[in-house]
């Protein structure tokens, strides 16, 4: 498995873990009407920091086990895989942002809007990592 495919797997697994944990806390709060936001902003910030730290640590570990592969510059196939995956992620994120704007115009509160936008980002990043893995396996 190529280093960049390993990095995509790391991003996918860490992302799913962080996003599921956050939304397992936020969705019930939304259902109960607890949309004060202060606690959930802190939770979101903590999950973001946790995501970044986990990504750095796990990517460094992967690079230590395959230093030659990690230092290899991107080839044409890897660039194409990145572009295709980023295009998909961009479309999903744009659709989520547009739906958030519509929800705000229809009277959604800021807690819902912030969480819906974060959900759009989470889906977008998850799809990006998944698409990268798919294209690496398929051969782009």
PyMOL commands that set and color helices and strands:
alter all, ss='L'
color gray80, all
select helices_A, chain A and resi 3-32+38-65+67-71+76-105+110-138
alter helices_A, ss='H'
color red, helices_A
deselect
rebuild
show_as cartoon
